[in-house]
Amino acid sequence: MSDSIIQATYQKYTLQFKRPSGTSRGVLTEKETWFILLKKDGKTGIGECGILRSLSIDDRPDYEEKLRWTCENIHLGETELWECLQEFPSIQFGLEMAFRSLEAADPFVLFPSDFTRSEKNIPINGLVWMGDQAYMKQQIEEKLEQGFRCIKLKIGAIDFQTEIDLLAFIRSNFDPETIEIRVDANGAFKKEDALEKLRILSEYSLHSIEQPIRQGNAAAMAQLCRETPLPIALDEELIGVFTKSEKETLLQTIRPQYIILKPSLIGGFRGTQEWIDLAEKENIGWWITSALESNVGLNAIAQWTYTLQNKMPQGLGTGSLYTNNFNCPLIVAAGYLGYQAGANWDITALTL
């Protein structure tokens, strides 16, 4: 591109959930997100800063101020800004996305591949949100009818026995070869009884459990990972770990069976790739998950994820959660995320 000056602005957008969605941290009815817009030579690039209030390390009072500073200093360029924004991983991600979008022939095709050409799809898990037993059972049945072969259940917010009954319901109808089950506790278990709960859960031939106890308990988590009968995946544990040496120390200390990577929470493509390289060095498995971004952020994550060629089901099925998401080429069918090449985007709700 030419040497003309890049103009940068940002704006806020509030996504509305179709139905209140439960986690162990509470019920979500809306999701705030922010967009960075870059303009140069008549082209526009768009990036999403997908902050998750109460979870993102950059959930700080000066978040918008940092967004403003980023736009005012866009002349520093992507690399230098990324380094300056280490404590704001969601802005790092939005910035990476916006620069790549600006440089692309199509601002929404950031990583051209067989995926964006509609030739290949990405296997994904079907997400079952927390709720009462009837609602969770209804979701499970819907996911199975929709053709998912891997489902992920949020657990830890209702009675443990009720959750066990739901797992028993699935296993009474589908064996592990037919349906893979992942569970996500979001740190809900107490350290004292976590191992016993893992033993009970392991009776249902689960693939893995995400974050059984709260992050920040490295010694207790390391012991769980040594003794667990069920593979453990770290998720929240990775948030706020910025440097390569800190990441390496965490993985070597805890030695989880898997790590789950959310680019918006851990420094975008660059920060996520660093985790992947370190995990593979330690023989730790991994997969990519979206973090409730709009379809703009999900699109970028999905396209990049395809290039990594990880054959496991990824956590990229969150695009249909909102009433006011942006129409886009992404489509979920039979347990896969696909891309309808040539389909139009509708981002008229944003001021470009």
C-alpha positions in Angstrom: 0.0 0.0 0.0 1.1 3.6 -0.4 2.8 5.7 2.3 -0.4 7.8 2.9 -1.5 8.2 6.4 -3.8 5.7 8.1 -6.8 7.1 9.8 -8.0 5.2 12.9 -11.2 5.4 14.8 -13.0 3.1 17.2 -16.6 2.5 18.2 -18.6 0.4 20.7 -21.3 -2.1 19.9 -23.5 -4.0 22.3 -24.5 -7.6 21.3 -27.8 -8.8 22.7 -28.2 -12.5 23.6 -31.2 -14.3 22.1 -31.7 -16.0 25.5 -29.9 -15.3 28.8 -26.8 -17.6 28.8 -25.6 -19.1 32.0 -22.0 -19.7 33.2 -20.6 -20.3 36.6 -19.8 -16.6 36.8 -23.4 -15.6 36.2 -26.0 -15.1 33.5 -25.2 -13.1 30.4 -27.9 -11.0 28.6 -25.6 -8.7 26.6 -22.0 -8.5 25.5 -20.1 -5.3 24.9 -17.5 -5.3 22.1 -15.4 -2.6 20.4 -14.2 -2.1 16.8 -11.1 -0.5 15.4 -11.6 1.0 11.9 -8.6 1.8 9.8 -8.9 3.9 6.6 -6.2 4.4 3.9 -6.3 5.1 0.2 -10.1 4.6 0.0 -9.9 1.2 1.8 -11.3 0.3 5.2 -10.0 -2.3 7.6 -12.0 -3.6 10.6 -10.9 -5.3 13.7 -12.8 -6.4 16.8 -11.6 -5.9 20.3 -13.6 -8.6 22.0 -13.4 -7.8 25.7 -15.2 -10.0 28.2 -16.1 -8.0 31.3 -15.1 -9.8 34.6 -12.9 -12.3 32.7 -10.6 -10.3 30.3 -7.3 -9.1 32.0 -8.0 -5.8 30.2 -11.3 -5.2 31.9 -10.0 -2.0 33.3 -11.4 1.6 33.8 -8.9 2.9 31.3 -9.9 0.5 28.5 -11.6 3.1 26.2 -8.7 5.5 27.0 -6.3 2.9 25.7 -8.4 2.4 22.6 -8.2 6.1 22.0 -4.5 6.2 22.5 -4.1 3.3 20.1 -6.0 5.1 17.3 -4.1 8.4 18.0 -0.8 6.5 17.7 -1.6 4.3 14.7 1.4 5.7 12.9 3.6 3.6 15.2 2.5 0.5 13.2 1.2 -2.9 14.1 4.3 -4.4 15.6 5.3 -1.5 17.9 1.7 -1.0 19.0 1.3 -4.7 19.7 4.3 -4.6 22.1 2.9 -1.5 23.8 -0.5 -3.1 24.3 0.7 -6.2 26.2 -1.7 -5.7 29.1 -4.6 -5.2 26.6 -4.8 -8.5 24.7 -8.3 -7.8 23.2 -6.9 -4.6 21.6 -3.9 -6.4 20.4 -6.2 -8.8 18.6 -8.4 -6.1 17.2 -5.3 -4.3 15.9 -3.9 -7.4 14.2 -7.2 -8.0 12.6 -7.7 -4.4 11.4 -4.3 -4.2 9.8 -4.7 -7.5 8.0 -8.2 -6.4 6.9 -6.9 -3.1 5.6 -4.2 -4.9 3.5 -6.5 -7.7 2.2 -8.1 -7.6 -1.3 -11.4 -8.4 0.5 -11.5 -6.8 4.0 -13.2 -9.9 5.4 -11.0 -12.5 3.8 -8.0 -12.3 6.1 -6.5 -15.7 5.5 -7.4 -17.0 2.0 -7.6 -20.8 2.0 -9.7 -23.8 1.1 -12.0 -22.7 3.9 -12.7 -19.3 2.5 -13.2 -20.8 -0.9 -15.9 -23.1 0.5 -13.9 -26.2 -0.2 -13.3 -27.3 3.3 -15.0 -26.9 6.7 -13.9 -26.8 10.4 -15.2 -29.4 12.8 -16.6 -27.7 15.9 -18.2 -28.6 19.2 -21.9 -27.8 20.0 -22.1 -25.6 23.1 -24.7 -26.4 25.8 -25.2 -23.5 28.2 -26.0 -23.8 31.9 -29.6 -23.7 33.0 -32.1 -25.9 34.6 -32.2 -29.6 33.8 -35.0 -29.4 31.2 -33.3 -26.5 29.3 -29.9 -28.3 29.2 -31.5 -31.5 28.1 -33.4 -29.6 25.4 -30.1 -28.1 24.2 -28.4 -31.5 24.1 -31.1 -33.0 22.1 -31.0 -30.1 19.6 -27.3 -30.4 19.2 -27.5 -34.1 18.5 -30.3 -33.6 16.0 -28.2 -30.9 14.3 -25.5 -33.5 13.7 -22.9 -32.5 16.2 -20.4 -35.3 17.1 -18.8 -33.3 19.9 -20.7 -31.4 22.5 -19.4 -29.1 25.2 -21.4 -28.7 28.4 -21.0 -25.8 30.8 -21.2 -27.2 34.3 -20.7 -26.0 37.8 -23.7 -23.7 38.3 -26.5 -26.2 39.1 -26.5 -29.3 41.4 -23.6 -31.6 40.5 -25.9 -34.7 40.6 -28.2 -33.1 38.1 -25.3 -32.5 35.8 -24.2 -36.1 36.2 -27.7 -37.2 35.3 -27.5 -35.2 32.1 -24.2 -36.9 31.2 -25.8 -40.3 32.0 -28.7 -39.3 29.7 -26.2 -38.7 26.8 -24.2 -41.9 27.5 -27.3 -44.0 27.7 -28.1 -43.1 24.1 -24.7 -42.5 22.6 -21.3 -44.2 23.2 -18.0 -42.3 23.2 -17.3 -43.3 19.6 -20.5 -41.6 18.5 -20.5 -38.5 20.6 -17.5 -36.8 22.2 -18.3 -34.9 25.4 -16.3 -32.0 26.8 -17.3 -30.2 30.0 -16.3 -26.8 31.2 -16.4 -26.0 34.9 -15.1 -22.4 34.5 -13.2 -22.9 37.8 -16.4 -23.8 39.8 -15.0 -26.8 41.8 -13.4 -26.4 45.2 -9.9 -27.7 45.5 -10.8 -30.1 48.3 -13.3 -32.1 46.4 -12.2 -31.5 42.8 -10.4 -34.8 42.4 -13.4 -36.8 43.6 -15.7 -35.0 41.2 -13.2 -35.7 38.4 -13.4 -39.4 39.3 -17.1 -39.4 39.1 -17.1 -37.5 35.8 -14.6 -39.9 34.3 -17.1 -42.7 34.5 -18.9 -41.1 31.6 -16.0 -41.4 29.1 -15.5 -37.6 28.7 -12.9 -36.2 26.4 -11.8 -33.5 28.9 -12.7 -31.0 31.5 -11.8 -27.3 31.2 -10.6 -25.4 34.2 -11.9 -27.5 37.1 -10.7 -25.1 39.8 -10.2 -21.4 39.7 -7.1 -20.0 38.0 -4.2 -18.8 40.1 -3.8 -22.1 42.1 -0.9 -23.5 40.2 0.2 -26.0 42.8 -3.3 -27.4 43.3 -3.9 -27.5 39.5 -0.5 -29.3 38.9 -1.5 -31.9 41.5 -4.9 -32.4 39.8 -3.2 -32.8 36.4 -0.9 -35.4 37.8 -3.6 -37.4 39.5 -6.7 -36.9 37.3 -8.4 -39.8 35.7 -9.8 -37.3 33.1 -7.8 -35.0 30.8 -7.7 -31.4 32.1 -7.6 -28.4 29.8 -6.5 -25.0 31.0 -8.5 -22.0 29.9 -8.8 -19.1 32.3 -5.4 -20.1 33.6 -3.7 -18.6 30.5 -5.2 -15.1 31.0 -2.8 -12.5 32.1 0.3 -14.6 31.4 2.1 -12.2 29.1 5.8 -13.1 28.5 7.1 -16.2 26.8 9.1 -17.2 29.9 6.0 -16.9 32.1 4.0 -19.1 29.6 6.7 -21.7 29.5 6.9 -21.8 33.4 3.2 -22.2 33.7 3.0 -25.1 31.3 6.1 -26.8 32.8 4.7 -26.3 36.3 1.1 -27.5 35.8 1.6 -29.8 32.8 -2.0 -30.0 31.7 -3.2 -32.4 29.1 -4.6 -29.6 26.9 -4.8 -25.8 26.7 -7.7 -23.9 25.2 -6.8 -20.8 23.3 -9.0 -17.7 23.0 -7.2 -15.1 20.9 -9.2 -12.1 22.3 -8.0 -13.0 25.8 -4.4 -14.0 25.2 -2.9 -11.5 22.7 -4.4 -12.3 19.3 -2.8 -14.4 16.6 0.7 -13.7 17.8 0.1 -14.4 21.4 -1.9 -17.5 20.6 0.8 -18.8 18.3 3.4 -18.4 21.1 1.2 -20.7 23.4 0.8 -23.2 20.6 4.6 -23.4 20.0 5.3 -23.9 23.7 2.5 -26.4 24.2 3.7 -28.6 21.3 7.2 -28.5 22.7 5.8 -30.0 25.9 3.5 -32.5 24.1 0.4 -30.7 25.4 -2.6 -30.7 23.1 -4.6 -27.6 22.2 -7.6 -26.2 20.4 -9.0 -22.7 19.5 -12.1 -21.3 21.0 -14.0 -18.0 20.3 -14.8 -15.8 23.3 -18.3 -14.5 22.4 -17.1 -12.1 19.7 -19.4 -10.9 17.0 -19.3 -12.5 13.6 -16.5 -10.1 12.7 -14.1 -11.5 15.3 -15.4 -15.0 14.8 -14.7 -14.8 11.1 -11.1 -13.8 11.7 -10.5 -16.5 14.3 -12.1 -19.2 12.1 -10.1 -18.3 9.1 -6.8 -18.3 11.1 -7.8 -21.5 12.9 -8.2 -23.4 9.6 -4.6 -22.5 8.6 -3.4 -24.3 11.7 -4.8 -27.6 10.5 -5.7 -28.9 13.9 -8.1 -31.8 13.2 -9.9 -31.7 16.7 -13.3 -30.0 17.0 -12.7 -26.3 17.7 -14.9 -24.1 19.8 -16.2 -21.8 17.1 -20.0 -22.2 17.1 -21.0 -19.0 18.9 -22.1 -16.9 16.0 -25.9 -17.6 16.4 -26.1 -16.4 20.0 -27.2 -12.8 19.4 -30.2 -11.1 18.0 -28.1 -8.3 16.5 -25.1 -10.0 15.1 -23.8 -9.1 11.6 -25.0 -11.2 8.7 -21.9 -13.0 7.3 -20.8 -16.0 5.2 -20.2 -18.2 8.2 -22.6 -21.1 8.5 -22.9 -24.0 10.9 -24.2 -27.3 9.6 -23.9 -31.0 10.7 -21.3 -30.1 13.4 -19.0 -28.1 11.0 -18.3 -24.4 10.5 -18.3 -23.5 6.8 -17.8 -20.4 4.7 -20.2 -19.4 1.9 -17.8 -17.8 -0.6 -19.6 -14.9 -2.3 -22.1 -14.4 0.5 -22.5 -10.7 1.6 -21.7 -9.1 4.9 -24.1 -6.7 6.5 -22.3 -4.4 9.0 -24.5 -1.4 8.4 -25.0 -1.1 12.1 -21.5 0.2 12.3 -20.5 3.7 11.2 -17.7 3.1 8.6 
